[in-house]
Amino acid sequence: MLRSVSQLLYPFTDCHPEPSEGSGFLPTPYRRSCQQIVRKIIHVDMDAFYASVEQRDDPQLRGKPVVVAWTGNRSVVCAASYEARSFGVRSAMPAVQAERLCPHAIFVAPDFTRYRAVSRSVREIFERHTDLIEPLSLDEAYLDVTENKTGLPTATLVASAIRKQIRQELNLTASAGVAPNKFLAKLASDWHKPDGLFVIQPEEIDAFLLPLPVGRLPGVGKVTEEKLAKLGIRTVADLRKLDLPSLEHRFGRYGLRLHELAQGIDDSEVVPDRPTQSISVEDTFERDVPLAETEPMIRRLAEKLWSASRKESRIARTIVLKLKTSQFKILTRSHTPGSPPSSCEELTEIALRLRERVDLGPQQRYRLVGVGLSNFRDSEETAAQPDLFPLRQ
């Protein structure tokens, strides 16, 4: 039975006694080497970060549905308060749709300079406890507290202290997940949102993981989920029954990752200050389409990408368009303008113009399209300069 934070203090150990051979299926922790140190990982996720900062700084917004978005027909939602989320408003949603769902929402233009400053203050709190901090965006990060600076005996106490300091010093709330690895910690942080703390002890991995739908696993999108469903696989417990060779045969290199996730295995380390190199979004069409019919999908993906990019402290210089043909051939086209795109509209326009550089004939069909940003630089390095490869007019 899983326990909430009020019921345990997460005493991770370096080794677990082996159960007897007659005890049945060995839980995940017992399949690992007794010599391997079990990490203590915390995933901290600020609650509705941008909207919460706006509500904190403007008392008139507190308790009201707040949507952080620019004005304009092509604008997308950067963040929504929990009051707005109760109406179905979500990040990356077109702002006009958010307005239809929540007519009384208060729309606030984003202020990323302020959000980055608050994010730095959150980072300073993290640094009191550990130097092993891997930011994922302005509002979330992994922390490795296998050893911590404050001498607290458990990872749960560290997470509790961090959340308390964020509340007292910044007047904001954060949710946290505590687990033996990054994959599970990220799942856990979402379990009791908002303002929650959830802990997965090593011996509780199977109880937590096996009932989950496979769609909760990282990398399992709609297409992969549908492929798994055709195999009768709908939960992680179902996935664990499929052997590794079968997974690799059907999903290639990702088959190994699926196999490990189903076992609760994630050996990736917390890497401090890993700079963002690229971000991208992509989707597969329900049917293969000609190039001319890809525009609506490119527009939707560009909106999602723009919203995601606003969470990054660094700025991307290069826009990338990716296409996969019906024969599974991958094509990419990229452009580095003189200055980074300043709006979702500009990003979308560049992505659509990159499509003009694809010339495989009108008969060619495409099964997937993606839009990405790369060549990230710190903001002081992004002064305007001539286009490296001007797009054809």
KOLLUMMI-259127 format. One record per residue (C-alpha): residue in one letter; x, y negated, z. Coordinates in steps of 0.5 Angstrom, whole numbers, always signed. Example, Ala and Ser with C-alpha at 12.3 -4.5 7.8 and 13.67 -1.06 7.14 Angstrom:
KOLLUMMI-259127
(pt 'a'; (+25; +9; +16))
(pt 's'; (+27; +2; +14))
***
This chain:
KOLLUMMI-259127
(pt 'm'; (+0; +0; +0))
(pt 'l'; (+3; -7; -2))
(pt 'r'; (+4; -12; +4))
(pt 's'; (+3; -19; +3))
(pt 'v'; (+8; -24; +6))
(pt 's'; (+5; -25; +13))
(pt 'q'; (+6; -17; +14))
(pt 'l'; (+13; -16; +12))
(pt 'l'; (+20; -19; +12))
(pt 'y'; (+23; -16; +6))
(pt 'p'; (+29; -12; +10))
(pt 'f'; (+33; -10; +3))
(pt 't'; (+38; -5; +4))
(pt 'd'; (+44; -3; +0))
(pt 'c'; (+42; +4; +0))
(pt 'h'; (+36; +9; +1))
(pt 'p'; (+36; +16; +4))
(pt 'e'; (+34; +21; -2))
(pt 'p'; (+27; +24; -1))
(pt 's'; (+27; +32; -1))
(pt 'e'; (+27; +35; -8))
(pt 'g'; (+20; +38; -6))
(pt 's'; (+17; +31; -5))
(pt 'g'; (+15; +30; -12))
(pt 'f'; (+16; +24; -17))
(pt 'l'; (+22; +20; -15))
(pt 'p'; (+20; +13; -14))
(pt 't'; (+25; +8; -18))
(pt 'p'; (+29; +6; -12))
(pt 'y'; (+32; +13; -11))
(pt 'r'; (+33; +14; -18))
(pt 'r'; (+39; +9; -18))
(pt 's'; (+46; +10; -15))
(pt 'c'; (+47; +9; -8))
(pt 'q'; (+53; +5; -9))
(pt 'q'; (+49; +0; -13))
(pt 'i'; (+47; -6; -8))
(pt 'v'; (+40; -8; -9))
(pt 'r'; (+40; -15; -11))
(pt 'k'; (+35; -20; -7))
(pt 'i'; (+32; -25; -12))
(pt 'i'; (+27; -30; -12))
(pt 'h'; (+23; -33; -17))
(pt 'v'; (+21; -40; -15))
(pt 'd'; (+15; -43; -20))
(pt 'm'; (+13; -50; -18))
(pt 'd'; (+5; -51; -18))
(pt 'a'; (+2; -55; -24))
(pt 'f'; (+9; -59; -24))
(pt 'y'; (+7; -65; -28))
(pt 'a'; (+0; -65; -26))
(pt 's'; (+2; -65; -19))
(pt 'v'; (+7; -70; -19))
(pt 'e'; (+2; -75; -22))
(pt 'q'; (-3; -73; -17))
(pt 'r'; (+2; -74; -12))
(pt 'd'; (+4; -81; -14))
(pt 'd'; (-3; -83; -15))
(pt 'p'; (-7; -82; -10))
(pt 'q'; (-13; -84; -14))
(pt 'l'; (-12; -77; -18))
(pt 'r'; (-12; -72; -12))
(pt 'g'; (-17; -67; -12))
(pt 'k'; (-19; -69; -20))
(pt 'p'; (-18; -65; -26))
(pt 'v'; (-12; -68; -29))
(pt 'v'; (-9; -67; -36))
(pt 'v'; (-2; -69; -38))
(pt 'a'; (-2; -70; -45))
(pt 'w'; (-1; -76; -50))
(pt 't'; (-7; -79; -54))
(pt 'g'; (-8; -77; -61))
(pt 'n'; (-12; -72; -65))
(pt 'r'; (-5; -67; -66))
(pt 's'; (-3; -68; -58))
(pt 'v'; (-3; -62; -54))
(pt 'v'; (-3; -61; -47))
(pt 'c'; (+3; -61; -43))
(pt 'a'; (+0; -59; -36))
(pt 'a'; (-6; -59; -33))
(pt 's'; (-8; -59; -25))
(pt 'y'; (-12; -53; -22))
(pt 'e'; (-18; -57; -22))
(pt 'a'; (-18; -58; -30))
(pt 'r'; (-16; -51; -30))
(pt 's'; (-22; -48; -27))
(pt 'f'; (-25; -51; -33))
(pt 'g'; (-21; -47; -38))
(pt 'v'; (-16; -52; -39))
(pt 'r'; (-9; -49; -41))
(pt 's'; (-2; -52; -43))
(pt 'a'; (-1; -52; -50))
(pt 'm'; (-8; -52; -52))
(pt 'p'; (-10; -58; -57))
(pt 'a'; (-12; -64; -52))
(pt 'v'; (-18; -65; -56))
(pt 'q'; (-20; -58; -54))
(pt 'a'; (-19; -59; -47))
(pt 'e'; (-23; -66; -47))
(pt 'r'; (-29; -61; -50))
(pt 'l'; (-28; -56; -44))
(pt 'c'; (-27; -61; -39))
(pt 'p'; (-30; -68; -41))
(pt 'h'; (-29; -71; -34))
(pt 'a'; (-22; -70; -34))
(pt 'i'; (-17; -76; -33))
(pt 'f'; (-11; -76; -39))
(pt 'v'; (-5; -78; -37))
(pt 'a'; (+1; -79; -41))
(pt 'p'; (+7; -75; -39))
(pt 'd'; (+13; -78; -36))
(pt 'f'; (+19; -74; -37))
(pt 't'; (+24; -78; -34))
(pt 'r'; (+20; -78; -27))
(pt 'y'; (+19; -70; -28))
(pt 'r'; (+27; -69; -29))
(pt 'a'; (+28; -73; -23))
(pt 'v'; (+24; -69; -19))
(pt 's'; (+26; -63; -22))
(pt 'r'; (+33; -65; -19))
(pt 's'; (+31; -66; -12))
(pt 'v'; (+28; -59; -12))
(pt 'r'; (+35; -56; -15))
(pt 'e'; (+38; -60; -9))
(pt 'i'; (+34; -56; -4))
(pt 'f'; (+35; -49; -8))
(pt 'e'; (+43; -51; -7))
(pt 'r'; (+42; -51; +1))
(pt 'h'; (+41; -44; +0))
(pt 't'; (+45; -41; -6))
(pt 'd'; (+50; -43; -11))
(pt 'l'; (+47; -37; -16))
(pt 'i'; (+41; -41; -19))
(pt 'e'; (+39; -40; -26))
(pt 'p'; (+34; -45; -28))
(pt 'l'; (+29; -43; -34))
(pt 's'; (+25; -50; -34))
(pt 'l'; (+24; -56; -30))
(pt 'd'; (+19; -53; -26))
(pt 'e'; (+22; -46; -25))
(pt 'a'; (+28; -42; -23))
(pt 'y'; (+31; -35; -21))
(pt 'l'; (+35; -35; -15))
(pt 'd'; (+40; -30; -12))
(pt 'v'; (+40; -30; -5))
(pt 't'; (+43; -23; -4))
(pt 'e'; (+48; -27; +0))
(pt 'n'; (+45; -34; +3))
(pt 'k'; (+49; -40; +5))
(pt 't'; (+44; -41; +11))
(pt 'g'; (+45; -34; +14))
(pt 'l'; (+37; -32; +14))
(pt 'p'; (+37; -25; +15))
(pt 't'; (+32; -24; +9))
(pt 'a'; (+30; -26; +2))
(pt 't'; (+23; -27; +5))
(pt 'l'; (+25; -32; +10))
(pt 'v'; (+30; -36; +5))
(pt 'a'; (+24; -37; +0))
(pt 's'; (+19; -39; +6))
(pt 'a'; (+24; -44; +8))
(pt 'i'; (+25; -47; +1))
(pt 'r'; (+17; -47; +0))
(pt 'k'; (+17; -51; +7))
(pt 'q'; (+22; -56; +5))
(pt 'i'; (+19; -57; -2))
(pt 'r'; (+13; -59; +1))
(pt 'q'; (+15; -63; +7))
(pt 'e'; (+21; -67; +3))
(pt 'l'; (+17; -68; -4))
(pt 'n'; (+10; -67; -2))
(pt 'l'; (+9; -62; -7))
(pt 't'; (+8; -54; -7))
(pt 'a'; (+11; -48; -10))
(pt 's'; (+10; -41; -11))
(pt 'a'; (+15; -36; -10))
(pt 'g'; (+16; -28; -12))
(pt 'v'; (+21; -24; -8))
(pt 'a'; (+24; -17; -11))
(pt 'p'; (+30; -13; -13))
(pt 'n'; (+30; -16; -20))
(pt 'k'; (+29; -22; -24))
(pt 'f'; (+23; -18; -28))
(pt 'l'; (+19; -16; -22))
(pt 'a'; (+21; -23; -18))
(pt 'k'; (+17; -27; -24))
(pt 'l'; (+11; -22; -24))
(pt 'a'; (+11; -23; -16))
(pt 's'; (+11; -31; -16))
(pt 'd'; (+5; -31; -20))
(pt 'w'; (+1; -26; -16))
(pt 'h'; (-1; -31; -11))
(pt 'k'; (-1; -38; -14))
(pt 'p'; (-2; -43; -13))
(pt 'd'; (+2; -45; -6))
(pt 'g'; (+3; -37; -5))
(pt 'l'; (+9; -32; -3))
(pt 'f'; (+9; -25; -5))
(pt 'v'; (+14; -20; -4))
(pt 'i'; (+16; -13; -7))
(pt 'q'; (+20; -9; -3))
(pt 'p'; (+24; -3; -7))
(pt 'e'; (+20; +2; -4))
(pt 'e'; (+14; -1; -7))
(pt 'i'; (+16; -2; -14))
(pt 'd'; (+11; +4; -17))
(pt 'a'; (+5; +2; -13))
(pt 'f'; (+6; -5; -15))
(pt 'l'; (+8; -4; -22))
(pt 'l'; (+4; +2; -25))
(pt 'p'; (-3; +0; -25))
(pt 'l'; (-1; -6; -29))
(pt 'p'; (-3; -7; -36))
(pt 'v'; (+2; -7; -41))
(pt 'g'; (+1; -14; -43))
(pt 'r'; (+4; -16; -37))
(pt 'l'; (+11; -14; -39))
(pt 'p'; (+15; -19; -42))
(pt 'g'; (+16; -19; -49))
(pt 'v'; (+9; -15; -50))
(pt 'g'; (+5; -19; -54))
(pt 'k'; (-2; -18; -58))
(pt 'v'; (+1; -14; -63))
(pt 't'; (+6; -9; -59))
(pt 'e'; (+0; -9; -54))
(pt 'e'; (-5; -6; -60))
(pt 'k'; (+1; -1; -62))
(pt 'l'; (+1; +1; -55))
(pt 'a'; (-6; +2; -55))
(pt 'k'; (-7; +6; -61))
(pt 'l'; (-2; +11; -57))
(pt 'g'; (-7; +11; -51))
(pt 'i'; (-2; +7; -47))
(pt 'r'; (-6; +1; -43))
(pt 't'; (-2; +1; -37))
(pt 'v'; (+5; +1; -34))
(pt 'a'; (+3; +8; -32))
(pt 'd'; (+1; +11; -39))
(pt 'l'; (+8; +7; -41))
(pt 'r'; (+12; +11; -37))
(pt 'k'; (+10; +18; -39))
(pt 'l'; (+12; +16; -46))
(pt 'd'; (+20; +19; -47))
(pt 'l'; (+25; +14; -49))
(pt 'p'; (+26; +17; -56))
(pt 's'; (+19; +16; -58))
(pt 'l'; (+19; +9; -55))
(pt 'e'; (+26; +8; -59))
(pt 'h'; (+23; +11; -65))
(pt 'r'; (+17; +7; -65))
(pt 'f'; (+20; +0; -63))
(pt 'g'; (+27; +0; -65))
(pt 'r'; (+32; -3; -60))
(pt 'y'; (+26; -6; -56))
(pt 'g'; (+24; +1; -54))
(pt 'l'; (+30; +2; -49))
(pt 'r'; (+27; -5; -46))
(pt 'l'; (+20; -2; -45))
(pt 'h'; (+23; +4; -42))
(pt 'e'; (+27; +0; -37))
(pt 'l'; (+21; -4; -35))
(pt 'a'; (+16; +1; -34))
(pt 'q'; (+21; +4; -29))
(pt 'g'; (+22; -3; -26))
(pt 'i'; (+29; -3; -28))
(pt 'd'; (+32; -10; -30))
(pt 'd'; (+40; -11; -29))
(pt 's'; (+40; -18; -31))
(pt 'e'; (+44; -22; -27))
(pt 'v'; (+42; -29; -25))
(pt 'v'; (+47; -34; -29))
(pt 'p'; (+48; -41; -26))
(pt 'd'; (+47; -46; -31))
(pt 'r'; (+46; -42; -37))
(pt 'p'; (+44; -48; -42))
(pt 't'; (+39; -47; -47))
(pt 'q'; (+41; -45; -54))
(pt 's'; (+34; -44; -57))
(pt 'i'; (+27; -43; -56))
(pt 's'; (+22; -41; -61))
(pt 'v'; (+15; -38; -62))
(pt 'e'; (+12; -33; -67))
(pt 'd'; (+6; -29; -69))
(pt 't'; (+4; -24; -73))
(pt 'f'; (-2; -25; -78))
(pt 'e'; (-8; -20; -78))
(pt 'r'; (-7; -19; -85))
(pt 'd'; (-1; -21; -90))
(pt 'v'; (-2; -28; -93))
(pt 'p'; (+1; -32; -99))
(pt 'l'; (+6; -38; -97))
(pt 'a'; (+0; -43; -98))
(pt 'e'; (-4; -40; -93))
(pt 't'; (+1; -40; -87))
(pt 'e'; (+0; -48; -86))
(pt 'p'; (-5; -47; -80))
(pt 'm'; (-1; -42; -76))
(pt 'i'; (+5; -46; -77))
(pt 'r'; (+1; -52; -74))
(pt 'r'; (-1; -48; -68))
(pt 'l'; (+6; -45; -67))
(pt 'a'; (+9; -52; -67))
(pt 'e'; (+4; -55; -62))
(pt 'k'; (+6; -49; -57))
(pt 'l'; (+13; -50; -59))
(pt 'w'; (+13; -58; -57))
(pt 's'; (+10; -57; -51))
(pt 'a'; (+15; -52; -49))
(pt 's'; (+21; -56; -51))
(pt 'r'; (+18; -62; -46))
(pt 'k'; (+20; -57; -40))
(pt 'e'; (+27; -57; -42))
(pt 's'; (+32; -62; -39))
(pt 'r'; (+36; -62; -46))
(pt 'i'; (+34; -64; -53))
(pt 'a'; (+34; -60; -59))
(pt 'r'; (+37; -62; -65))
(pt 't'; (+35; -57; -70))
(pt 'i'; (+28; -54; -73))
(pt 'v'; (+28; -47; -75))
(pt 'l'; (+22; -44; -79))
(pt 'k'; (+22; -36; -79))
(pt 'l'; (+18; -32; -84))
(pt 'k'; (+18; -24; -85))
(pt 't'; (+15; -21; -91))
(pt 's'; (+11; -16; -92))
(pt 'q'; (+17; -12; -94))
(pt 'f'; (+20; -14; -87))
(pt 'k'; (+25; -18; -90))
(pt 'i'; (+27; -24; -85))
(pt 'l'; (+28; -31; -88))
(pt 't'; (+30; -37; -84))
(pt 'r'; (+30; -44; -86))
(pt 's'; (+33; -50; -81))
(pt 'h'; (+34; -57; -81))
(pt 't'; (+38; -62; -77))
(pt 'p'; (+35; -69; -77))
(pt 'g'; (+39; -75; -76))
(pt 's'; (+35; -76; -69))
(pt 'p'; (+31; -71; -65))
(pt 'p'; (+24; -70; -67))
(pt 's'; (+20; -75; -62))
(pt 's'; (+13; -72; -63))
(pt 'c'; (+9; -66; -64))
(pt 'e'; (+7; -69; -71))
(pt 'e'; (+14; -70; -73))
(pt 'l'; (+16; -63; -71))
(pt 't'; (+10; -60; -75))
(pt 'e'; (+12; -64; -81))
(pt 'i'; (+19; -62; -81))
(pt 'a'; (+17; -55; -80))
(pt 'l'; (+12; -55; -86))
(pt 'r'; (+17; -58; -91))
(pt 'l'; (+22; -53; -89))
(pt 'r'; (+17; -48; -92))
(pt 'e'; (+18; -52; -99))
(pt 'r'; (+25; -49; -99))
(pt 'v'; (+22; -42; -99))
(pt 'd'; (+22; -39; -106))
(pt 'l'; (+20; -32; -107))
(pt 'g'; (+14; -33; -112))
(pt 'p'; (+7; -34; -111))
(pt 'q'; (+6; -26; -111))
(pt 'q'; (+10; -25; -104))
(pt 'r'; (+6; -24; -98))
(pt 'y'; (+8; -25; -91))
(pt 'r'; (+7; -22; -84))
(pt 'l'; (+10; -26; -79))
(pt 'v'; (+11; -34; -78))
(pt 'g'; (+15; -37; -73))
(pt 'v'; (+18; -44; -71))
(pt 'g'; (+24; -45; -67))
(pt 'l'; (+28; -51; -64))
(pt 's'; (+36; -50; -63))
(pt 'n'; (+43; -53; -62))
(pt 'f'; (+41; -56; -56))
(pt 'r'; (+45; -62; -53))
(pt 'd'; (+45; -66; -47))
(pt 's'; (+41; -73; -48))
(pt 'e'; (+47; -77; -48))
(pt 'e'; (+50; -73; -54))
(pt 't'; (+44; -74; -58))
(pt 'a'; (+45; -81; -61))
(pt 'a'; (+42; -82; -68))
(pt 'q'; (+47; -80; -73))
(pt 'p'; (+46; -78; -81))
(pt 'd'; (+42; -72; -83))
(pt 'l'; (+47; -66; -84))
(pt 'f'; (+42; -63; -89))
(pt 'p'; (+37; -68; -91))
(pt 'l'; (+30; -65; -93))
(pt 'r'; (+28; -65; -100))
(pt 'q'; (+23; -70; -102))
***
